[in-house]
Amino acid sequence: MTYAKLNLPRIPDAIAHQLETRIIEGSLKPGDRLPAERELAIELGVSRPSLREAIKQLVSRELLVSRHGGGTYVTDRLAATFSDPWQRLLDQHPSLQDDVLEFRYLLEASAAELAAQRATTGDLLRIEEAFTRLDAAYLSTDRGAQVAADVAFHLTVAESAHNVLFGHLVSSVLRLLHEQVRRNLSEMAVSPETARQLMAQHLAIRNAIRDRQPEQARLAAQTHISFVRQRLSEAARSEKRQQRSLRRSG
């Protein structure tokens, strides 16, 4: 009896596949620096020459970026190629803002629903930590801190959905939305009452995920985005009234 020859992967290919898997699943995020070569080789149980060859493969495929004298990093191209052209369009066409929020409504509601079903104990801990930072940010008047904490909370929820595309797509959209969130918070003129309402909405998302209630998590995310859309619409109408008033007085 003859047996088919086994096609065992080359060690560098197997290493590249493992690193690629970490990038896909989000264990290695855009911008993350790889551990030092010696440290990573020990962790993976491979030789440094094999590791070097694997890294070269991923650099050639633009999943990793090597900086002379500065280490090797996970590329941000997966997010940038999606967000960069849209960022310019949003800057030039503010009317697209509502379309972006409508997309968030669909995407983040599904992410919250999946997170309520799939979040691990570690995920729940990270969501709790993100919520605590968000709460502290809204108690301050630091708009930049509010934006960063808001984006981080929603990204943590998306990562807890444990869907590869959700994690990367939401990351890309949030990269795109970072400036939009800053503008949104500015345009809504976040008063203490508005901040209270926003935090209550984020609390509802967190609680539904923690309590494993997928439908409530979806509804909480939808309620949050609907509130933001409504407040921005009101702000836009107010701005138009002010502009008309200025034209008449001029």
GIKANOR-V171063 format. One record per residue. N is the residue number from 1. NEAR is the number of other ideal C-beta (glycine too) atoms within 8 Angstrom. D_FIRST is the distance of its C-alpha to the first C-alpha in whole Angstrom. Layout:
n:N near:NEAR d_first:D_FIRST
n:N near:NEAR d_first:D_FIRST
This chain:
n:1 near:2 d_first:0
n:2 near:3 d_first:4
n:3 near:4 d_first:7
n:4 near:4 d_first:10
n:5 near:4 d_first:13
n:6 near:4 d_first:15
n:7 near:4 d_first:19
n:8 near:4 d_first:21
n:9 near:7 d_first:25
n:10 near:6 d_first:27
n:11 near:9 d_first:29
n:12 near:11 d_first:32
n:13 near:10 d_first:31
n:14 near:9 d_first:30
n:15 near:14 d_first:34
n:16 near:12 d_first:35
n:17 near:9 d_first:33
n:18 near:9 d_first:35
n:19 near:14 d_first:38
n:20 near:10 d_first:38
n:21 near:8 d_first:37
n:22 near:9 d_first:40
n:23 near:11 d_first:42
n:24 near:8 d_first:41
n:25 near:8 d_first:42
n:26 near:10 d_first:45
n:27 near:6 d_first:45
n:28 near:9 d_first:46
n:29 near:8 d_first:49
n:30 near:9 d_first:50
n:31 near:7 d_first:52
n:32 near:8 d_first:51
n:33 near:7 d_first:50
n:34 near:12 d_first:47
n:35 near:6 d_first:48
n:36 near:6 d_first:48
n:37 near:8 d_first:45
n:38 near:7 d_first:45
n:39 near:8 d_first:45
n:40 near:11 d_first:43
n:41 near:11 d_first:40
n:42 near:7 d_first:41
n:43 near:7 d_first:41
n:44 near:9 d_first:37
n:45 near:4 d_first:36
n:46 near:9 d_first:35
n:47 near:7 d_first:37
n:48 near:9 d_first:40
n:49 near:6 d_first:38
n:50 near:11 d_first:35
n:51 near:15 d_first:38
n:52 near:9 d_first:40
n:53 near:10 d_first:38
n:54 near:13 d_first:37
n:55 near:14 d_first:40
n:56 near:8 d_first:41
n:57 near:11 d_first:38
n:58 near:12 d_first:40
n:59 near:12 d_first:44
n:60 near:6 d_first:42
n:61 near:6 d_first:41
n:62 near:8 d_first:45
n:63 near:9 d_first:44
n:64 near:13 d_first:45
n:65 near:9 d_first:48
n:66 near:9 d_first:49
n:67 near:8 d_first:53
n:68 near:4 d_first:54
n:69 near:3 d_first:55
n:70 near:4 d_first:55
n:71 near:8 d_first:51
n:72 near:10 d_first:49
n:73 near:12 d_first:49
n:74 near:13 d_first:48
n:75 near:10 d_first:49
n:76 near:8 d_first:51
n:77 near:7 d_first:50
n:78 near:10 d_first:49
n:79 near:12 d_first:52
n:80 near:9 d_first:54
n:81 near:7 d_first:53
n:82 near:12 d_first:54
n:83 near:12 d_first:57
n:84 near:8 d_first:59
n:85 near:6 d_first:60
n:86 near:9 d_first:60
n:87 near:10 d_first:63
n:88 near:8 d_first:65
n:89 near:9 d_first:65
n:90 near:14 d_first:66
n:91 near:6 d_first:69
n:92 near:5 d_first:70
n:93 near:7 d_first:70
n:94 near:5 d_first:71
n:95 near:5 d_first:71
n:96 near:9 d_first:67
n:97 near:10 d_first:67
n:98 near:10 d_first:67
n:99 near:7 d_first:64
n:100 near:12 d_first:62
n:101 near:12 d_first:64
n:102 near:9 d_first:63
n:103 near:9 d_first:59
n:104 near:11 d_first:59
n:105 near:13 d_first:60
n:106 near:8 d_first:57
n:107 near:12 d_first:55
n:108 near:15 d_first:56
n:109 near:13 d_first:57
n:110 near:11 d_first:53
n:111 near:15 d_first:52
n:112 near:17 d_first:55
n:113 near:13 d_first:53
n:114 near:14 d_first:50
n:115 near:16 d_first:51
n:116 near:15 d_first:53
n:117 near:8 d_first:49
n:118 near:10 d_first:47
n:119 near:11 d_first:49
n:120 near:7 d_first:48
n:121 near:5 d_first:51
n:122 near:6 d_first:51
n:123 near:13 d_first:51
n:124 near:12 d_first:54
n:125 near:8 d_first:56
n:126 near:11 d_first:55
n:127 near:17 d_first:57
n:128 near:10 d_first:60
n:129 near:8 d_first:60
n:130 near:12 d_first:61
n:131 near:12 d_first:63
n:132 near:8 d_first:65
n:133 near:11 d_first:65
n:134 near:15 d_first:66
n:135 near:9 d_first:69
n:136 near:9 d_first:70
n:137 near:13 d_first:70
n:138 near:12 d_first:72
n:139 near:6 d_first:75
n:140 near:8 d_first:76
n:141 near:3 d_first:77
n:142 near:7 d_first:74
n:143 near:9 d_first:73
n:144 near:7 d_first:70
n:145 near:9 d_first:69
n:146 near:14 d_first:69
n:147 near:12 d_first:67
n:148 near:9 d_first:64
n:149 near:14 d_first:64
n:150 near:12 d_first:64
n:151 near:12 d_first:61
n:152 near:11 d_first:59
n:153 near:14 d_first:60
n:154 near:11 d_first:58
n:155 near:11 d_first:55
n:156 near:12 d_first:54
n:157 near:16 d_first:54
n:158 near:15 d_first:52
n:159 near:12 d_first:50
n:160 near:16 d_first:50
n:161 near:14 d_first:48
n:162 near:7 d_first:45
n:163 near:8 d_first:44
n:164 near:8 d_first:43
n:165 near:6 d_first:45
n:166 near:13 d_first:48
n:167 near:13 d_first:48
n:168 near:12 d_first:48
n:169 near:10 d_first:50
n:170 near:15 d_first:53
n:171 near:13 d_first:53
n:172 near:12 d_first:54
n:173 near:13 d_first:56
n:174 near:12 d_first:58
n:175 near:11 d_first:58
n:176 near:13 d_first:60
n:177 near:11 d_first:62
n:178 near:10 d_first:63
n:179 near:8 d_first:66
n:180 near:11 d_first:67
n:181 near:11 d_first:67
n:182 near:11 d_first:69
n:183 near:8 d_first:71
n:184 near:10 d_first:71
n:185 near:12 d_first:72
n:186 near:8 d_first:75
n:187 near:10 d_first:76
n:188 near:11 d_first:76
n:189 near:7 d_first:78
n:190 near:9 d_first:77
n:191 near:6 d_first:80
n:192 near:5 d_first:79
n:193 near:6 d_first:79
n:194 near:11 d_first:76
n:195 near:11 d_first:74
n:196 near:8 d_first:75
n:197 near:9 d_first:73
n:198 near:12 d_first:70
n:199 near:11 d_first:70
n:200 near:8 d_first:70
n:201 near:12 d_first:67
n:202 near:12 d_first:65
n:203 near:9 d_first:65
n:204 near:12 d_first:64
n:205 near:14 d_first:61
n:206 near:11 d_first:60
n:207 near:9 d_first:61
n:208 near:15 d_first:59
n:209 near:17 d_first:56
n:210 near:9 d_first:57
n:211 near:8 d_first:58
n:212 near:7 d_first:55
n:213 near:9 d_first:57
n:214 near:11 d_first:55
n:215 near:7 d_first:57
n:216 near:11 d_first:60
n:217 near:15 d_first:58
n:218 near:12 d_first:58
n:219 near:10 d_first:62
n:220 near:14 d_first:63
n:221 near:16 d_first:61
n:222 near:10 d_first:63
n:223 near:10 d_first:66
n:224 near:14 d_first:66
n:225 near:13 d_first:65
n:226 near:9 d_first:68
n:227 near:11 d_first:70
n:228 near:11 d_first:70
n:229 near:12 d_first:70
n:230 near:8 d_first:73
n:231 near:10 d_first:75
n:232 near:14 d_first:74
n:233 near:9 d_first:75
n:234 near:8 d_first:78
n:235 near:11 d_first:79
n:236 near:9 d_first:78
n:237 near:8 d_first:81
n:238 near:8 d_first:83
n:239 near:9 d_first:82
n:240 near:8 d_first:83
n:241 near:8 d_first:87
n:242 near:8 d_first:88
n:243 near:8 d_first:87
n:244 near:8 d_first:89
n:245 near:8 d_first:92
n:246 near:8 d_first:92
n:247 near:7 d_first:92
n:248 near:6 d_first:95
n:249 near:5 d_first:97
n:250 near:4 d_first:96
